[in-house]
Amino acid sequence: MPAKCSTPAPFDTVRRNLEKQYADADYTPGWSEEELQAAFQDFCRKNPNEPHIIQKAQLLYLICQYAPIAREENDYFAGKVKHYNLLLNLRSKWRLAEAIKEFGKERLEYFIGDYTAQLDCNSHICPDWVTLLELGLKGIHDRSAALADTSDFHRAVKIAFAGVMILCRRFDAIHPAHNLAQLAERPPQTFIEALQLSFIYHELIELDGIQVRSMGLFDRLYNRFYLQDIANKTLTREQAAEILKYYWIKFFAKTEGKKFGKPFTFGPEANELTYLAFEAYGEMKIHDPKFHLKLSEKTPEKLLELACKVIRSGSNAVVLINSDLQEKMLIENGKTPEDAADYILIGCYEPAVQGKELNCSGAGHLSLVKPVEQVLQKASADWSYEDFEAAYFDQLEKNLALCIDDLKRWERLWPEAHPAPLLSGAMTCCYENNRDVSAAGAKYNTTGVCCGGLADAVDSLVAVRELLARKLVNNITDIALIMEQNWQGNELLRKTVMHKFPAWGNNNDEVDELAVRIANFAADRINTVPNTRNGVFQMALYVILNTAQNFGSQLGALPNGRLAGTVLTLNTNCENAHDFNGATAILNSNAKLPMHRFPNGTTLDLTLHPSAVAHNKGIRTLMTLIRKYFEQGGAALQFNIFGKETLLEARKDPEKYANLQVRVCGWNLRFVDLAPEEQQIFIDRANGGDLC
Amino acid sequence: MLKGNIIDIKHMAVHDGPGIRTTFFFKGCPLHCAWCHNPESQSAKPELGLLQNRCINCRMCAGVCPNHIFENSQHHIDRTACTNCGKCVAACPVNALELYGRDITLDDALKAGLADKAFFADNNGGCTLSGGEPLLQSDFAEALLSELKKHHIHTAVDTCGAVPWSSFEKILPVTDLFLFDLKHPDPAEHKRLTGMDNVLLLENLQKLDQTGKPIEVRIPLIPDYNSTPEALAGFAAILGSLKNLTAVTILPFHHARFKYQALDITEPLAGLEPCSDETAFMVKKFFTEHNIKVSEN
């Protein structure tokens, strides 16, 4: 029997089991993959004219009704289904078929490291948690059922939610304490019920490969349940803290702490749940899920102080967000002020309106530095630096246009490739528009182009300028030749470039001006360009590790000293070990960027040595850095707090440092889980200004 | 044009006074403390430093100056012939050579001081003049501090105190906080390891206290030298007499061996064990028991 709310098993005593239980689930008997597949094919045969959205809802229904479900013992929460990736495979099949039709097989495999554009296969979404918690499963089912005769969309929603309700009743038979039978019939009424509903809903949405990339404005969504339980004396603060730990460990268990980390958003105002959440989370010392804290003047210093203590204690999966800037930016990009106030960050750093926006935030990725290589390859000996720079911007413009064009083509494929009735059903805007999210049913439909490699681009341009100005090369074709040879035979010149040339992130106006120009140039060509879903394209200025490696692997040597094939510099960070002037200089450089022009998000990772944030003063130092950076216009900030010594030790003694977290980009990982070359990135970055 | 002679400017300094600060390290010091962890700051003249752990034996320096000698891949500088011209520093591709001591104009110093202004606002962050001894360049110090005050920036001066009182008088109106270093309460002991007795600096400390300016006293804790019961009692008597003491900061001794090696100077206390955490803890406890506030770092 699972533990009941009134008699919780102490979380710390069962934590290890909970971390493993999800992956090693013990299932009830149910249909096999073949049986489910056969039933689905039978349905398709008998109903040859049903659209994809109905087919998908039907497959979900079959899984909910017949697939084995997990017995998760001694757990407050249930919801795992053995789904055999059937929905994901169906979606992949449709997606590939559509893509081949549009692009041809060869084009799909074509990648030179300039950009990637695709249907947002890891579609980053934030469900309409408000509607889910207010109406419950049955409420959502019923409102679409009433209109089921009028459209395929409502019919699909009805089928999908009917399936989920059946599944809840099945879970209730093995986990009666979770109240899942009641959750099938009515909206949640208690704190634990509300959490259970959000967990199972998120779990089922993800069956088809969509990632629920925000669990919403957590403290605002759940505080009323918490306060009501406290008032009714059915829950104590301590019990609520335990329940939260059980809840969050489910998300950790699901990814085994090795993937992106589930985001929860807090603030800017604080309520009782905000403090409780941060306290409980801090005690867990965990890197997944991750916390986004919206910060404004309304945020009490006490909350920021608590968040800083959590960060310093090692839970550095906390992203601080400049809320005033984000809201202003969202309004400038067409959101109503009320909607803008309801923004969350999706996935890593992409602001979007909770439950009302389908931001394909990771659809396009573009390398800001590839044009350096492309242009050097065609440079002629008489080029001045100015000629080179002009050619760089021309090439960047071409790459941006190609990327946006490809994205538009992908977008048109979406309704056939990726209908999402379970997600769309709860979204009140989709209900009102009578359209699935894949058919632009959301109130806001934006498409992201994430631009990466800023530091490498800026420093490479500066290096070309300096190499010519200091007459260290004869002309620009010399530089092209050195790049072609991957700096071989020019090691001293390379060292000179790396150690002695000005670089991004040091509050050097001349260098930073170039960064601002590149950012504005890209923003001019991305933002407000209409997409094909009644929305617009939006620029992001960040790059996640996988993409940075991907782009880097296709990129030759660069004039900034970077060798061929190596990873690009992440986000708006300075190049590793190029922070010659300390953390404030990095922040000052960043604050010059037009942060309000990155509506698809941006962030800076700040690596600090523990000695800089020691004692009570250290917490005040962190708070000052955050507050003052945001006052200057910074958009988002996250921290890595450790010294090089610690990382080298951790490499030698992984067991001892099993819980050491590093901020990889939009998520955290255990340092000891990284590949050696990935570990090296963080060792170099923690190295301070010492390049040797 | 008034110029300062400095070694370095450090941004985001969090150990040189309250809040987040920018610290200017002045070159030249009247004392020559045996434990000095900034030996390059003692002489007012420029000095060439060679950081062996950075050197890659590329010999670019030797290409511009014959005073760089490489024997068995070991890099030496002929100090007798070196004029500290700095040509080799420019030639070195890996910053293994550094010229300690450079002139800085008031404008440039002010620009550096204002760069982090946004981060000073809370907790009395600001600028600290340190060194070396900033009051050996009291005209430049006064000019820089005055300019900083015009921009409403909190100013601190880290001094060893061994300068004429007139130098203090000059900067008093434009200094918000003094970080006053005390090495030893006994004049003879003071002279033994710093080269100068403590009469003048103690006199200055008392005079400074009369002005009402807040003073944070900093004690480099050197095992067996000034951690003895007698020395601590002496410190306590001095600190107890101050009306405007904000706190005492204990700075446990650690070696700065590479800095001495960079200058080809023998480290005077090379054999001394670093100050243990226990000793530092005991000393902090001693001061706390004598009702003297100890700062947390």
Interface residues (C-beta under 8 A of the other chain):
Chain A: L492 L493 K495 T496 H499 K500 N507 N581 G582 A583 T584 A585 L587 N588 A591 A612 A614 H615 N616 K617 G618 R620 T621 M623 T624 L625 R627 K628 Y629 E631 Q632 D690 L691 C692
Chain B: K10 H11 M12 V14 G19 I20 N53 R54 I56 C58 M60 P93 V94 N95 A96 A115 D116 A118 F119 A121 D122 N123 G125 E296 N297
